[in-house]
Amino acid sequence: MKKYLFLLFLLIIFLSCKEKNITFKDGIFFKIEKNISYGKNPSQKLDFYIPENKDSIKGIFVLIHGGGWKAGDKSNLTYFTFSMMEKFPDYAFANINYRLADNHSFILPNQTDDIDNALELVSKKMWGNKVKAAIYFDRKQCRCTFIYAVCL
């Protein structure tokens, strides 16, 4: 019994030590903050990726998954986010989820309010900077994905 408890203890320690950083080739290094809440709803979460040298940050890309406001998840854009991080190592990145519409809720304004709230949190985390927009269209399954660039 003690043997199993010890193994369970080791498993808990191992699972709680999740990596909080990601390193790419050429020494590109980002700190990861996962599932940061920007509202009361469980869907209002974002992942934030901050370059190792905070003083060199030129701006922030905020990625918003597609799905017609009714489907999708921020995890759909994780690979894309990582590829952007490699190409733009002097930028921070936020990948957000928002409240999805269903048969009992209208499509808007919940989703646009969520985007505003996520942008406000990201801006506050990066010292109250102004927001400028860039748009990336994800043509898979006729979905549209937006990227907001927060310029410092």
Secondary structure, 3 states (H helix, E strand, C coil): CHHHHHHHHHHHHHHHCCCCEEECHHHCEEEEEEEEECCCCCCCEEEEEEECCHHHCCEEEEEECCCCCCCCCHHHHHHHHHHHHHHCCCEEEEEECCCCCECCECCCCHHHHHHHHHHHHHHHHCCCCCEEEECCCCCHHHCCCEEEEEEC
